[in-house]
Amino acid sequence: MSDATYFHDLALSKLALVFGFEKAERLVREVVADGGQTEILNAQDLLIFSGTLKQRGGFEATVGAMLGLQAVLRGATSD
């Protein structure tokens, strides 16, 4: 896994554990677009992604909260 795909792959893998790979791929595409992003390249991008994911509620929000924690642990800030 390269540095350029690490955060994307992290989000995809966590979602796939809960929803299965196909739905996880679709969710990543939708949530990235909904958040006004084009990619998840760094911890700050992951934090934005997690916030957008949490807005969906349910299990998506639970995974989003976990990804937000991962983002902060990897240097993202909520400025």
C-alpha positions in Angstrom: 0.0 0.0 0.0 1.5 3.3 -1.0 1.4 6.5 1.0 -0.9 8.0 -1.7 -3.6 5.3 -1.2 -3.1 4.6 2.5 -6.0 6.7 3.8 -8.4 5.7 1.0 -7.6 2.0 1.6 -8.1 2.5 5.4 -11.5 3.9 4.8 -12.4 1.3 2.3 -11.2 -1.6 4.4 -13.1 -0.5 7.6 -16.3 0.0 5.6 -15.9 -3.3 3.9 -15.7 -5.1 7.2 -19.1 -3.8 8.1 -20.9 -3.6 4.7 -19.0 -5.9 2.3 -16.6 -4.7 -0.4 -19.0 -3.7 -3.1 -21.2 -1.5 -0.9 -18.0 -0.1 0.7 -16.7 1.0 -2.7 -20.0 2.6 -3.5 -20.1 4.4 -0.1 -16.6 5.7 -0.5 -17.4 7.2 -3.9 -20.7 8.7 -2.6 -19.3 10.1 0.6 -16.2 11.6 -1.1 -18.5 13.4 -3.6 -21.0 14.5 -0.9 -18.1 16.0 1.1 -16.9 18.0 -1.9 -13.7 15.9 -2.1 -12.1 14.2 -5.0 -9.8 11.8 -3.0 -8.8 10.7 0.4 -5.0 11.4 0.3 -4.1 12.4 3.9 -5.3 12.5 7.5 -7.1 15.8 7.0 -9.0 14.3 4.0 -9.9 11.3 6.1 -11.3 13.6 8.8 -13.5 15.4 6.3 -14.6 12.0 4.9 -15.4 10.8 8.4 -17.5 13.8 9.2 -19.5 13.4 6.0 -20.0 9.7 6.7 -21.2 10.4 10.3 -24.0 12.5 8.9 -25.5 9.4 7.3 -26.3 8.0 10.7 -26.5 4.3 11.7 -23.6 2.0 11.1 -22.1 4.5 8.7 -21.9 7.0 11.6 -20.2 4.4 13.8 -17.5 3.7 11.1 -17.2 7.4 10.5 -16.5 8.1 14.2 -13.8 5.4 14.2 -12.2 6.8 11.0 -12.3 10.3 12.6 -10.3 9.0 15.5 -7.8 7.4 13.2 -7.5 10.7 11.3 -6.8 12.6 14.5 -4.3 10.0 15.7 -2.5 10.5 12.3 -2.3 14.3 12.6 -5.6 15.7 11.3 -7.0 18.8 13.1 -10.5 20.0 13.4 -9.7 23.7 12.7 
